[in-house]
Amino acid sequence: MREKCRSPLKPSCGREDIAVVIRVGDRMLPVCRECWRKLARMNAEWGEDGFKLRVKARKRGSLGSSRRRGK
């Protein structure tokens, strides 16, 4: 029996083309090539403390804005 993907992003994936195995907490999770590509592009952390997605705060305005107050 082959291992199936258990990506933290998509636990129901089930693909069998495992690219990596990552440790999340005390579990070892096999991750397929497709899920690994997505996970590698994301700002995510995993390890003893679990799995976390880092979301960047959206900035309002722009430093290079040509509009100024009072004009």
N, C-alpha and C positions, 0 to 999 in steps of 0.2 A: 504494500500500500504506500502510495506517495504522499508527501506532505502537501497540504493545501494552504493557500495564502490566508493569513489572519491579520492583515494590515489593521492598525489602529484607526485608520481613516475609513476603511470599508471592511469590517470584520466578516461580512458575508461574501466576499469576493470569490473564494474557492478555487482560483486558478492554481495550476500545479507547476508553473515555470518559476520556481523560487530563485530569486537573485541574491537575497541576503536574509539573515536571521538577526533580529534586533532584540535586545533585552529591555523589557519594560517592567519595572518593579522586579518581582521575582519570577516573571514569565519570559520565555523565549518565544518570539513570534516570527514565523516564516513570512516573508513578504515577496510577492511576485514582482517581475520586472516592471509591469505597468504601474502598480501601486508604488514601487520604489521610486520610479521617475517622478511621480506626483509628490511623494513625500520629500524627496530630495530638493525639489523646487520651493517647497513651503518653508516658512520660518517656524520650525518645530523643534522641540527638545524631547528626548526620552531618556530614561535611565532609572535609577533606583527610586526616584520620586514620582514616577509615572510618565504619562504622555501629556505634553502641553503644546498647544498652538499659540504662537506669539502673534498678536494682532497689533499692527502699527496704528497709532492714533492719527486720525486725519487732521491735517493742519488747515486752519482757516486763513484765507488770504495768501499773499505771496510776498516775499521780500523784494522781488523784482517788479512789483506792480507799478504801472505807470500812473495810476490814479492816486491822488493825495487828498487828504482831508482839507476842506476849506476852499477848494477850487471848483 
